[in-house]
Amino acid sequence: MLASAAVAHADLRVLLMSVYHLTGDQRWLSDPYRPSPLVGDQREGSSSDQAGSSVRAGSGDQAASFDQAGLSHDAALRLRVVAAELIEMNIQPVINDPGTALLTEMLRWCVGDEVDSDRAAALRAELDFTQPTPSDLGADEFASLSDAQRHLAERLPHYATWTRVVARHR
């Protein structure tokens, strides 16, 4: 599977955090790459999503497409292109274990909501950020991923871990 095909189906929140792990580039934690807040039972990338479905992001009138995570078309496209390039380069992450302070910032950015440092510390302890591979997934859980998700989990640091983090906040 080509990287570009895999990232076309990726959860953009998860992809964003994986790209940040790889690059350490602060631009990924700044506008225009700010996802809309997770609200209600958004299930980005779930089998129940319909293409083009939307939800209200926050209290504003702007609808946020599930597959765009509230990012503009240009920002989402740029993120996908950069992620595919990084996968093809097969580089090691700049940030492996982010530590509690940085993980707190990343969580807040990813879910678009306040996350206290105690919660971040608990997640950091539970979800082993020292292992940037799908090893933290059980065999059944890994087998349940789509081909695209397995491709990403095998090639992007912490993709599987961030998938679990985002799922817990939905």
BELQUINOR-V999069 format. One record per backbone hydrogen bond with DSSP energy under -0.5 kcal/mol. CO is the residue of the C=O (numbers start at 1). NH is the residue of the N-H. Records with the same first field share a line. If there is no record, write none. Layout:
CO: NH + NH
This chain:
2: 6
3: 7
4: 8
6: 9
7: 10
10: 12
11: 15
12: 16
13: 17
14: 18
15: 19
16: 20
17: 21
18: 22
19: 23
20: 24
21: 94 + 95
22: 94
24: 26
25: 28
26: 29
27: 30
30: 33
33: 35
39: 42
43: 46
46: 49
50: 53
53: 66
55: 64
56: 58
57: 60
62: 57
63: 65
64: 55
65: 68 + 69 + 70
66: 69
68: 71
69: 36
72: 76
73: 77
74: 78
75: 79
76: 80
77: 81
78: 82
79: 83
80: 84
81: 85
82: 86
83: 87
84: 88
85: 89
86: 90 + 91
87: 90
94: 96
96: 98
98: 102
99: 103
100: 104
101: 105
102: 106
103: 107
104: 108
105: 109
106: 110
107: 111
108: 112 + 113
111: 38
116: 120
117: 121
118: 122
119: 123
120: 124
121: 125
122: 126
123: 127
124: 129
126: 128
127: 129
128: 131
130: 132
132: 158
133: 136
134: 137
138: 142
139: 143
140: 144
142: 145
146: 150
147: 151
148: 152
149: 153
150: 154
151: 155
152: 156
156: 159
158: 162
159: 163
160: 164
161: 165
162: 166
163: 167
164: 168
165: 169
166: 169
167: 170
